[in-house]
Amino acid sequence: MVFIISKLNLRYFVSISAILTAIAIILIGSSTSLNAIYVISGLNGIFTVGIYVGIMAILSKSVPASLLPYSNKIMSIGGSLYNVVAYGLPALFVDFGLWRVPFLIAGGLSLIFGVLFFIALTRMKKYNV
């Protein structure tokens, strides 16, 4: 796995993973078939792993080894909070018939994240990411 990650352009890898995650989340929110939601959720899990692995590779390249455990904790907290918002809020909205709205919001935010992440990494030439 390390060999494969070392050959990837992490700017594109993480940004594309985030954009694919955004599309999957929006599709979940707009889907009318439970089977489609299961399949799209599985694909979304794969895309999300791409984000996590890519960010870990970026942190490994640009953060001193002594700070890696701390940066990993921060990144994991962010991912956990995102999952609570993206998947917890729809459960609260079911009684109101609005379970799709949080998926559409989370998908839009993921799309913005993908674009902003690409821009930020493009400007981080110092770290050769």
Sequence and secondary structure as in RCSB ss.txt:
>XXXX:A:sequence
MVFIISKLNLRYFVSISAILTAIAIILIGSSTSLNAIYVISGLNGIFTVGIYVGIMAILSKSVPASLLPYSNKIM
SIGGSLYNVVAYGLPALFVDFGLWRVPFLIAGGLSLIFGVLFFIALTRMKKYNV
>XXXX:A:secstr
 HHHHHHS HHHHHHHHHHHHHHHHHHHHH   HHHHHHHHHHHHHHHHHHHHHHHHHHHHHS GGGHHHHHHHH
HHHHHHHHIIIIIHHHHHGGGT THHHHHHHHHHHHHHHHHHHHHHHH GGGT 
